[in-house]
Amino acid sequence: MLEVAIIGASGYTGGELLRFLSVHEEVEVVAATSRQYANTPVRKVHPHLHDLDIEFTDQSPHDLDVDLGFTATPHGASMSIVPQLVDKGIKVVDLSGDYRFDNIGTYEKWYNLKHEKPLDAVYGLPEMYREEIKKANLVANPGCYPTGAILAGIPLVKEGLVDTLIADSKSGVSGAGIKPTPVTHYPNISDNIVPYAVTTHRHMPEIQEKLGKFGDVRVSFTPHLVPVIRGIITTLHSFPNQEISSEEIVDLYNKQYQAEPFVRVLDTGETPRLSSVRGSNFCHIGCFEVDENGRLVVVSAIDNLVKGASGAAVANMNLMCGFPENMSMEGCGLHP
């Protein structure tokens, strides 16, 4: 059995990691750390995991003796934890932004943090780096917004059809984390849509850097909070540099993703729904409509806590450790 630890297991992403790992046939969770809830049964914090008979611990990373660790810790905190695990020969999947960028300067600029412990990491999007992930000791899990935007944009950039992409994303409030804030307080978000960081969100350079691997492209990105718990809908606008039909676009996406276990390409005019991916590790991509001005609209949907975070992390673990990529995550979404 693969012995794993989850560092920072009391948040939403920690709960989702525990949900998938608790039914994984080849994995045993031997430590779920939380200083706040040390010695508290996991089910008291994550009530949906009622049959999971383990307690949170306050073990330090230095004291962990496991095969693989998930660091579900805030940006800035992971950089002090991950090197300790890597130095002990422990494989790591980091869910923060600390190791996602090729350019440390980009990270420091957009996260307003000095990176104290740069390490080589593989960006954990299997649809881009599957073979590299299989050989990696440190994988940087992608951000939630970038996952939906990048998957929606790859075929267009790869084929040289666009030089500008505008991503309009709407996320459920769970993406803001388990701790309430004035913005996510129920009276402020219910019956409301809140654009935020409209030109300055830290996920924009991540989308830009990764899509830039496929060709020259400019990315504009604006996120919104909407009054749902889970999910991200990304509407991607572009003006292709040649005349192309919706049917040809669909063929392009089917060709790109036909062998991908967690990407589903919908039919022309069929728009992804949040409920269709809720609770699952799937990304649905659809719409593919072209208007009379030549504007192409592509829409993607993911669960921000699963394909946008913990599900992707488990898939990365599976690849790193030689298990089937979809092991313990075969389930479909929860519609309605």
C-alpha positions in Angstrom: 0.0 0.0 0.0 1.1 3.5 -0.8 1.3 5.5 2.5 0.3 9.2 2.1 -0.1 12.2 4.2 -2.3 15.3 3.7 -0.8 18.4 5.1 -3.6 21.0 5.7 -6.4 18.4 5.6 -9.1 20.4 7.3 -10.1 22.6 4.4 -12.3 21.9 1.4 -9.5 20.5 -0.7 -8.4 18.4 2.2 -11.8 17.0 2.5 -12.0 16.2 -1.2 -8.6 14.5 -1.1 -9.8 12.3 1.8 -13.0 11.5 -0.1 -11.2 10.1 -3.1 -8.3 8.5 -1.2 -10.6 6.7 1.3 -11.9 4.5 -1.5 -8.5 4.1 -3.3 -7.5 0.4 -3.3 -3.8 1.1 -3.3 -3.5 4.0 -0.8 -3.6 4.3 3.0 -3.9 7.8 4.5 -1.6 7.6 7.5 -1.6 11.3 8.5 -4.0 14.1 8.0 -2.5 17.2 9.6 -4.3 20.2 11.1 -2.9 22.3 13.9 -6.4 23.7 14.6 -8.1 20.3 14.8 -5.3 18.1 16.2 -6.7 14.9 17.9 -10.2 15.6 16.5 -11.9 12.9 14.4 -11.9 13.8 10.7 -15.6 13.2 10.5 -16.2 16.1 13.0 -14.8 18.5 10.4 -15.8 16.6 7.2 -19.2 15.2 8.1 -19.6 13.4 4.8 -16.7 11.2 5.7 -18.5 9.6 8.7 -17.0 6.2 8.2 -13.4 7.4 8.0 -11.9 6.4 11.3 -8.9 8.6 11.6 -8.0 11.8 13.6 -6.2 14.9 12.6 -2.7 15.2 13.8 -0.3 18.1 14.4 2.8 16.3 13.0 5.4 18.5 11.5 6.4 17.8 7.9 9.9 16.9 9.2 8.4 14.0 11.3 6.3 12.5 8.5 7.4 9.1 7.2 5.3 8.4 4.1 5.7 7.7 0.4 3.8 10.7 -0.9 2.5 13.9 0.6 -0.2 16.3 -0.5 0.4 19.9 0.6 -3.0 21.5 0.8 -1.5 24.6 2.3 -1.8 28.3 1.4 0.4 30.1 -1.1 3.6 31.0 0.7 3.3 28.3 3.3 4.1 25.4 0.9 7.5 26.7 0.0 8.6 26.1 3.6 7.1 22.6 3.7 7.7 21.1 0.3 11.5 21.2 0.4 11.5 19.3 3.8 9.5 16.5 2.2 11.5 16.4 -1.0 14.7 16.3 1.0 13.4 13.1 2.7 12.7 11.4 -0.6 9.0 11.9 -0.3 7.1 12.5 -3.5 4.9 15.6 -3.3 1.8 17.0 -5.0 1.5 20.7 -4.0 -1.9 22.3 -4.3 -0.7 25.9 -3.8 0.7 28.3 -6.4 4.2 28.2 -5.1 5.7 25.8 -7.7 3.4 26.4 -10.7 5.5 28.9 -12.6 8.6 28.4 -14.8 9.6 32.0 -14.1 10.0 32.6 -10.3 9.9 36.3 -11.0 6.4 36.0 -12.4 5.3 34.2 -9.2 6.9 36.9 -7.0 5.2 39.7 -9.0 1.7 38.3 -9.0 1.7 36.7 -5.6 3.6 39.5 -3.9 5.8 37.0 -2.1 9.5 36.4 -2.1 10.1 32.7 -3.1 12.6 31.3 -0.6 12.9 27.7 -1.8 12.6 27.4 -5.6 12.6 23.8 -6.9 12.1 22.1 -10.2 8.5 20.9 -10.5 6.3 19.5 -13.2 3.1 21.4 -13.9 0.3 18.9 -12.9 -2.0 19.1 -15.9 -1.9 15.6 -17.4 -3.4 16.8 -20.7 -0.2 18.7 -21.1 2.5 16.8 -19.2 1.4 13.3 -18.5 4.7 11.6 -19.3 6.7 14.1 -17.3 4.3 13.7 -14.3 4.9 9.9 -14.3 8.6 10.5 -13.6 8.3 13.5 -11.3 9.0 13.7 -7.6 7.3 17.1 -7.2 4.2 18.1 -9.1 2.6 21.5 -8.9 -1.2 21.2 -9.1 -2.8 23.7 -11.5 -5.0 26.5 -10.3 -8.8 26.0 -10.6 -9.5 28.8 -13.0 -6.4 28.0 -15.2 -7.5 24.4 -15.6 -10.8 25.2 -17.2 -9.4 28.0 -19.3 -6.3 26.2 -20.5 -8.2 23.0 -21.5 -10.7 25.2 -23.4 -7.9 27.1 -25.2 -5.3 24.5 -26.1 -6.7 23.3 -29.5 -7.1 26.9 -30.7 -3.6 28.0 -29.7 -2.0 24.8 -30.8 -3.5 25.1 -34.3 -2.5 28.8 -34.6 -6.1 29.9 -35.0 -6.0 32.7 -32.5 -3.6 35.3 -31.1 -6.0 36.6 -28.3 -8.2 34.8 -25.9 -10.6 36.4 -23.5 -11.7 34.2 -20.6 -14.7 35.1 -18.6 -15.0 32.7 -15.6 -17.6 32.3 -12.9 -16.9 30.3 -9.8 -18.8 28.9 -6.9 -17.8 30.4 -3.5 -16.1 27.2 -2.2 -13.1 28.4 -4.3 -12.6 31.1 -1.7 -11.8 28.5 0.9 -13.5 27.3 4.1 -13.0 30.5 6.1 -15.8 33.0 5.6 -15.0 36.5 4.5 -17.1 39.7 4.1 -17.3 39.0 0.3 -18.4 35.3 0.7 -20.8 36.0 3.6 -24.2 34.6 2.5 -26.1 38.0 2.3 -23.4 39.5 0.2 -23.1 36.7 -2.4 -26.6 35.3 -2.5 -28.7 36.6 -5.4 -25.5 38.4 -6.6 -22.7 38.1 -9.1 -19.4 39.7 -8.0 -16.6 40.4 -10.5 -13.3 40.7 -8.7 -9.6 41.3 -9.5 -11.0 42.1 -13.0 -7.6 42.7 -14.6 -5.2 41.6 -11.8 -6.1 38.1 -10.8 -3.0 35.9 -10.1 -4.3 33.1 -12.3 -4.0 35.2 -15.4 -0.2 34.8 -15.8 -0.6 31.1 -15.1 -3.0 30.7 -18.0 -0.8 32.9 -20.2 2.4 31.0 -19.4 0.9 27.5 -20.0 -1.1 28.3 -23.2 2.1 30.1 -24.4 3.7 26.6 -24.6 1.5 26.0 -27.7 2.0 29.3 -29.5 2.0 33.1 -29.3 -1.2 34.2 -27.5 -2.4 37.1 -25.4 -4.8 36.2 -22.5 -7.3 38.4 -20.8 -9.1 36.9 -17.8 -11.8 38.1 -15.4 -13.2 36.0 -12.6 -16.6 36.3 -11.0 -18.1 34.8 -7.8 -21.6 33.4 -8.3 -24.1 32.1 -5.6 -23.4 28.4 -6.1 -21.1 26.2 -3.9 -19.1 24.3 -6.5 -18.0 24.7 -10.1 -16.4 27.0 -12.6 -17.9 27.9 -16.0 -15.4 29.5 -18.3 -16.6 31.3 -21.5 -13.7 31.7 -23.9 -14.1 34.4 -26.6 -11.8 34.6 -29.6 -11.7 35.8 -33.2 -10.1 33.1 -35.3 -7.7 34.3 -38.0 -9.4 32.2 -40.7 -12.9 31.3 -41.5 -13.8 28.1 -39.7 -17.1 26.4 -39.0 -18.5 25.1 -35.7 -18.3 21.6 -37.0 -14.6 22.0 -37.8 -13.9 23.4 -34.4 -15.6 20.4 -32.8 -13.5 18.0 -34.9 -10.4 19.9 -33.7 -11.4 19.4 -30.0 -12.3 15.8 -30.5 -8.9 15.1 -32.1 -7.1 16.8 -29.2 -9.0 15.1 -26.4 -10.2 11.8 -27.8 -7.8 9.8 -25.6 -8.2 11.9 -22.5 -9.9 10.1 -19.6 -11.3 13.3 -17.9 -12.2 15.6 -20.8 -15.5 15.3 -22.6 -16.2 17.2 -25.8 -19.8 18.0 -26.3 -21.7 18.4 -29.6 -22.0 21.7 -31.4 -24.4 24.1 -29.6 -24.5 21.9 -26.5 -23.4 24.0 -23.5 -21.7 22.5 -20.5 -23.5 22.6 -17.1 -22.0 22.9 -13.7 -24.3 20.2 -12.4 -23.0 17.8 -15.0 -19.5 17.8 -13.5 -20.3 18.5 -9.9 -18.4 16.1 -7.6 -16.4 14.6 -10.5 -13.0 15.0 -12.1 -14.4 15.7 -15.5 -14.0 18.8 -17.7 -16.8 19.3 -20.2 -16.1 21.5 -23.2 -18.8 22.7 -25.6 -20.8 25.4 -27.2 -18.4 26.0 -30.2 -20.6 28.6 -31.7 -19.4 31.2 -34.3 -21.4 34.5 -34.6 -21.9 36.6 -37.7 -18.9 38.8 -36.7 -16.6 35.8 -36.6 -16.5 35.5 -32.8 -16.0 32.0 -31.6 -17.4 31.0 -28.2 -16.1 27.9 -26.4 -17.3 27.0 -22.9 -15.8 24.7 -20.3 -17.1 23.4 -17.0 -15.3 21.8 -14.1 -15.8 21.3 -10.4 -13.3 23.7 -8.8 -12.7 21.5 -5.8 -12.1 18.3 -7.9 -10.7 18.8 -11.4 -9.7 22.2 -10.3 -7.9 21.0 -7.2 -8.1 17.6 -5.3 -9.2 15.3 -8.1 -6.4 16.6 -10.2 -4.0 16.0 -7.3 -5.2 12.4 -6.9 -4.8 11.8 -10.7 -1.3 13.2 -10.5 -0.5 10.9 -7.6 -1.8 7.9 -9.6 0.5 8.8 -12.5 3.5 9.4 -10.2 3.0 6.0 -8.5 2.1 3.8 -11.5 -1.6 3.5 -10.9 -4.4 3.9 -13.5 -4.9 7.7 -13.8 -8.6 7.4 -13.0 -8.3 5.0 -10.1 -10.8 5.9 -7.3 -12.3 8.7 -9.5 -14.4 6.9 -12.1 -17.7 8.5 -10.9 -19.6 11.0 -13.1 -21.2 14.3 -12.0 -24.2 14.9 -9.8 -27.0 16.3 -12.0 -29.4 17.8 -11.1 
